[in-house]
Amino acid sequence: MFCIAPRLMRMAICFLFASPFAVGVNAQTSARETTLTVATDLKADAIESAKRGVPVVILYSLPGCPHCEVVRRSHLSPMVNETPPRAIIRQLNLQSTAPLRDFEGGMTTHRDFINQQKIKFAPVVAFYNPAGQRLGDSLIGTMLPDFYGAYLEDGLAEARKRLVQPVTPPQK
């Protein structure tokens, strides 16, 4: 019984910091959100991906989402400036109706593309090959925050491994 009490205390503290109070604190900092390049032309990104031999990594996010900000600031932003780059990194907003050229070169919007990808939550990090096919499992949410960096590294490593394997075109 003595082991349960400290565990319950920690859970209560975690719940407190995940409460609306904590979200309100994060909402105050949302004006200073970290920025990633917003996707406008996935076809051009796919061409660049093929040229460099790296996957396209897309963060599906929402404005003001504190979990999205953690993924952007702590994990994806540092990857943007890597030399040589390990990925082409872009961001899509679940609520945006901004125009977007998809992987095949067709015109759509962020929201319609996201619906086609069956993305329902934010943050989601997905890995794509130049043909617009997913390379492994997406990272949904922030999972265990202390291990998120490792999950991202594993996802990127798996995507890069699958990228060098021959791509089978989808059956029509």
Salt bridges, closest charged atoms under 4 A:
GLU33 OE1 - ARG72 NH2 3.64
ASP41 OD2 - ARG101 NE 3.79
ASP45 OD1 - ARG90 NH2 3.08
GLU48 OE1 - LYS51 NZ 3.74
GLU48 OE2 - ARG52 NE 2.47
GLU69 OE1 - ARG72 NH2 3.11
GLU69 OE2 - ARG73 NH2 2.82
GLU82 OE1 - ARG86 NE 2.81
GLU153 OE1 - ARG86 NH1 2.70
GLU158 OE1 - LYS161 NZ 3.61
GLU158 OE2 - ARG162 NE 2.77
